Amino acid sequence: MEDDYIDLEAMRDIDRHEAEVYSRFEGGAEPGFYYAISLTSDASADSYYISVMDGSTGEEIQSYRDSHGDMPTFGTVDEAVDYCHRNGIDFENAAEVDQWHTIEIERAKAVPDGQVQKDGTEKPLTADDIQNLVLTNREYFAGSRTTVYDFECDIRGEHDTLQYTLEYHDDREGFTIHTEKDDIWERMPEPELERLEGILSREAVYFKYHEKIAGAESLEALKELEYEIMEDESPYFSAVSERVWNDFTRKEEMLSGKTQETSGHDVQKSAQEEKTSERPETGERAANAPIPYPVENARHD
């Protein structure tokens, strides 16, 4: 206990000494030193602080500390400039500061008003910012038990491509989500990535049935697929079931029309029509129309 007390007192002495050294730079630099506003090396977001620079070498000696020994940091370069003005600190890299100010203005112009926070930075991405998802490809790698889904999408109005990778392990699943432009894996908070993963999983389920329905070449094949669809009780299917049954109905009408043309008379509907109450109402029908990939899959209900 005595040793701990001695160590604690020693640390306090060091802190007091450092505060005294830092206070020498408060309100004006010593001869041979000058102040500069500096940009942090944090890759996640720009922030600024004040440096005490060596006048002969131009190298940073230490970060500026106030009279309490604290190092002030700033979210924008304007905040750093304002702090310097209020505290009588004359920074000597005005040209560099002007460049940073211009960069911040250009960034703000490139981001819609509703996506800018009070400090002028871009709001974090959310799952709702990913719109108009269209799955373009699916590939399964048996060796690594990995499925890769490729999507086209719009991210805050800008078109992009997205890749959703799902890895299967013995006791769990893991996923990654990456985009071609300004990777959202680095930009989106983890809770929003998990939300987006659920949305992409829904789209993957829909795409599976969309492909099977589009590939059915006869009413008999479609009938077999109907049983498979009706047995799917997954929560992801519940979210896309209406769209799946819309596709099914359009394909059924298209195949029925072809059968009527071939036989020359009306084909009696099978007993499956008595089960239509088990499907959601699909609204207006378009016989003989192709089955497009619906754009409304971007709705995040």
C-alpha distance (Angstrom), angle and dihedral (degrees) to the residues before:
residue distance angle dihedral
M1 . . .
E2 3.82 . .
D3 3.82 91.1 .
D4 3.82 90.6 50.7
Y5 3.82 89.8 51.9
I6 3.81 91.8 50.5
D7 3.84 91.0 48.8
L8 3.81 91.0 49.7
E9 3.82 92.2 50.4
A10 3.80 90.3 47.9
M11 3.81 91.3 53.3
R12 3.79 90.4 49.6
D13 3.81 90.4 52.1
I14 3.79 90.1 51.4
D15 3.82 91.4 49.1
R16 3.82 91.0 50.1
H17 3.78 91.4 48.8
E18 3.82 92.5 49.3
A19 3.80 90.9 48.7
E20 3.80 89.2 53.4
V21 3.82 91.4 50.1
Y22 3.82 92.3 47.4
S23 3.80 91.6 47.9
R24 3.79 89.7 61.8
F25 3.79 87.4 70.3
E26 3.80 94.5 47.1
G27 3.82 113.0 113.3
G28 3.80 96.0 3.3
A29 3.78 140.4 10.8
E30 3.80 124.6 -104.5
P31 3.84 117.3 -110.8
G32 3.81 109.5 -73.8
F33 3.80 92.7 28.3
Y34 3.76 133.7 88.4
Y35 3.80 138.7 178.8
A36 3.80 128.6 -111.7
I37 3.79 134.2 178.4
S38 3.81 107.6 -121.9
L39 3.78 135.5 -163.3
T40 3.80 117.5 -127.8
S41 3.80 121.7 -121.6
D42 3.81 92.0 -128.4
A43 3.82 105.5 131.5
S44 3.81 94.5 -160.6
A45 3.81 96.1 65.3
D46 3.78 141.0 -8.7
S47 3.80 116.8 -102.3
Y48 3.78 133.8 160.1
Y49 3.79 140.4 -140.0
I50 3.80 137.5 172.7
S51 3.79 121.2 -99.4
V52 3.78 130.9 -157.0
M53 3.81 104.7 -138.0
D54 3.79 132.7 -159.5
G55 3.79 107.1 -115.6
S56 3.81 94.1 -148.6
T57 3.81 100.2 45.8
G58 3.81 102.4 23.9
E59 3.80 89.8 -132.0
E60 3.78 125.6 133.7
I61 3.79 113.3 -101.9
Q62 3.79 96.6 -175.7
S63 3.75 142.3 -36.1
Y64 3.79 117.0 -83.6
R65 3.81 115.7 -98.0
D66 3.75 126.8 -164.9
S67 3.80 124.5 -130.7
H68 3.81 89.6 -81.3
G69 3.80 92.6 55.1
D70 3.83 92.7 -108.7
M71 3.81 123.6 136.5
P72 3.82 110.1 -135.1
T73 3.81 116.7 -143.9
F74 3.81 129.6 -169.4
G75 3.78 135.4 -150.0
T76 3.81 94.2 -146.8
V77 3.77 134.1 27.5
D78 3.82 89.7 -119.8
E79 3.81 89.6 60.7
A80 3.80 90.1 52.7
V81 3.82 92.3 49.0
D82 3.81 91.4 48.3
Y83 3.82 91.0 51.0
C84 3.79 91.0 51.4
H85 3.80 92.0 50.2
R86 3.80 93.0 48.6
N87 3.80 93.1 48.9
G88 3.79 99.5 41.4
I89 3.80 95.2 -111.0
D90 3.80 113.5 151.7
F91 3.80 108.5 -154.6
E92 3.79 115.6 -162.2
N93 3.82 103.2 -154.7
A94 3.81 97.9 76.8
A95 3.83 93.3 143.4
E96 3.80 92.1 56.2
V97 3.81 90.9 45.2
D98 3.82 89.9 52.8
Q99 3.81 89.8 53.9
W100 3.81 91.6 52.6
H101 3.79 89.6 48.0
T102 3.83 90.4 53.5
I103 3.80 91.5 48.7
E104 3.81 91.2 52.4
I105 3.80 91.0 50.6
E106 3.81 92.0 50.9
R107 3.80 91.0 48.8
A108 3.79 91.0 51.5
K109 3.81 90.8 51.0
A110 3.81 90.9 52.0
V111 3.82 92.8 55.3
P112 3.84 120.7 68.3
D113 3.81 114.5 -111.6
G114 3.79 93.5 -110.4
Q115 3.80 91.0 58.2
V116 3.82 97.2 54.1
Q117 3.79 121.7 94.3
K118 3.79 125.6 -142.5
D119 3.81 91.4 -93.6
G120 3.81 90.6 55.6
T121 3.80 95.8 -107.4
E122 3.79 124.4 125.1
K123 3.79 116.6 -91.8
P124 3.82 114.3 -111.4
L125 3.78 114.5 -93.7
T126 3.78 118.1 -102.0
A127 3.80 130.9 -162.9
D128 3.82 88.3 -106.7
D129 3.80 89.7 63.6
I130 3.82 89.3 68.2
Q131 3.80 105.9 84.3
N132 3.83 140.3 170.0
L133 3.79 94.9 25.9
V134 3.80 113.3 -169.4
L135 3.79 118.6 177.6
T136 3.80 109.0 -138.5
N137 3.79 103.9 174.5
R138 3.79 143.3 10.2
E139 3.79 126.3 -164.8
Y140 3.80 130.5 177.9
F141 3.81 123.2 -156.7
A142 3.80 108.9 -159.0
G143 3.81 95.8 -168.1
S144 3.80 94.3 59.7
R145 3.84 94.9 26.6
T146 3.79 88.6 -126.1
T147 3.80 130.2 144.5
V148 3.79 119.7 -160.4
Y149 3.81 121.4 -161.2
D150 3.81 122.0 -168.0
F151 3.80 119.4 -155.6
E152 3.77 138.2 -176.5
C153 3.81 111.9 -143.9
D154 3.79 147.2 151.9
I155 3.80 119.5 -114.3
R156 3.79 111.1 -161.9
G157 3.78 89.1 -27.0
E158 3.81 96.5 -46.8
H159 3.80 118.3 112.6
D160 3.79 115.4 -123.0
T161 3.79 143.5 156.5
L162 3.79 120.7 -115.4
Q163 3.79 131.0 -163.1
Y164 3.81 120.8 -157.4
T165 3.81 114.4 -167.0
L166 3.80 120.9 -168.1
E167 3.80 118.7 -167.6
Y168 3.79 121.6 -164.8
H169 3.80 118.7 -147.0
D170 3.78 130.2 178.3
D171 3.79 94.4 -100.7
R172 3.78 104.5 18.9
E173 3.79 149.0 5.2
G174 3.78 127.5 -111.9
F175 3.77 130.2 -164.1
T176 3.78 142.5 -170.3
I177 3.80 129.5 -165.4
H178 3.79 120.8 -160.9
T179 3.79 134.6 171.1
E180 3.78 129.4 -155.7
K181 3.81 94.9 -126.6
D182 3.80 121.7 52.2
D183 3.81 94.3 -18.5
I184 3.81 111.9 -110.9
W185 3.82 90.7 -151.9
E186 3.81 85.8 76.3
R187 3.81 96.8 36.7
M188 3.79 104.6 44.5
P189 3.85 123.0 76.9
E190 3.79 115.0 -116.3
P191 3.85 96.2 -110.8
E192 3.81 89.5 54.1
L193 3.81 91.3 47.8
E194 3.80 88.0 55.1
R195 3.82 90.2 50.3
L196 3.79 90.6 49.2
E197 3.80 90.3 49.0
G198 3.81 88.8 58.6
I199 3.81 91.1 50.7
L200 3.80 91.6 49.4
S201 3.81 90.7 48.5
R202 3.81 89.3 55.2
E203 3.78 90.5 50.9
A204 3.79 90.4 49.6
V205 3.82 90.8 54.8
Y206 3.79 91.3 47.7
F207 3.80 92.5 48.0
K208 3.82 90.7 52.0
Y209 3.81 92.2 58.5
H210 3.79 93.3 36.4
E211 3.81 89.6 59.7
K212 3.80 94.0 45.0
I213 3.81 93.0 49.1
A214 3.79 92.4 47.0
G215 3.82 89.7 50.0
A216 3.83 95.9 50.9
E217 3.82 108.0 112.7
S218 3.81 99.9 -174.9
L219 3.78 141.7 31.0
E220 3.81 87.9 -113.1
A221 3.79 91.6 57.1
L222 3.78 90.0 46.3
K223 3.80 90.1 51.0
E224 3.82 90.7 55.6
L225 3.79 89.6 50.1
E226 3.81 90.8 50.1
Y227 3.81 90.3 63.0
E228 3.81 90.7 51.0
I229 3.80 92.0 50.3
M230 3.81 93.3 47.8
E231 3.81 90.9 53.0
D232 3.82 94.3 54.2
E233 3.82 107.1 105.4
S234 3.77 98.7 165.1
P235 3.83 117.5 131.7
Y236 3.80 89.7 -125.7
F237 3.81 90.3 57.9
S238 3.81 91.4 49.4
A239 3.80 88.1 59.5
V240 3.82 93.5 53.6
S241 3.82 101.5 28.6
E242 3.81 95.2 108.1
R243 3.78 91.8 54.7
V244 3.81 91.6 47.0
W245 3.81 92.3 51.7
N246 3.82 90.1 47.1
D247 3.80 88.5 57.1
F248 3.79 91.0 45.1
T249 3.81 93.7 52.3
R250 3.80 93.8 48.1
K251 3.80 91.1 50.0
E252 3.80 91.8 46.1
E253 3.80 91.5 53.0
M254 3.79 91.5 46.8
L255 3.82 92.6 51.5
S256 3.82 91.7 43.9
G257 3.80 89.7 53.5
K258 3.80 91.4 51.9
T259 3.81 90.9 49.6
Q260 3.81 91.5 51.9
E261 3.79 91.6 51.0
T262 3.80 90.9 50.3
S263 3.82 97.2 47.2
G264 3.80 96.9 38.6
H265 3.76 93.6 -133.0
D266 3.77 138.5 65.7
V267 3.74 116.2 -73.1
Q268 3.76 114.2 -135.3
K269 3.78 113.3 -121.0
S270 3.78 115.9 -113.4
A271 3.76 124.0 -117.0
Q272 3.78 88.8 -92.1
E273 3.83 90.1 86.0
E274 3.76 87.6 68.6
K275 3.78 86.6 64.3
T276 3.79 95.2 53.8
S277 3.78 89.0 107.9
E278 3.79 85.5 71.9
R279 3.82 89.6 63.4
P280 3.80 124.6 67.8
E281 3.78 117.6 -107.0
T282 3.77 107.5 -91.1
G283 3.79 100.6 -160.6
E284 3.80 121.5 -145.1
R285 3.80 115.0 17.1
A286 3.79 128.2 -148.0
A287 3.80 111.7 -159.0
N288 3.81 118.0 -152.8
A289 3.81 90.4 14.0
P290 3.81 121.6 132.3
I291 3.77 118.4 -109.9
P292 3.81 106.5 -109.3
Y293 3.78 123.9 -163.6
P294 3.83 99.7 -104.9
V295 3.77 117.3 -119.8
E296 3.80 90.7 -150.8
N297 3.79 88.8 78.7
A298 3.78 86.5 95.8
R299 3.78 92.6 74.5
H300 3.81 109.5 113.9
D301 3.73 103.0 -155.6
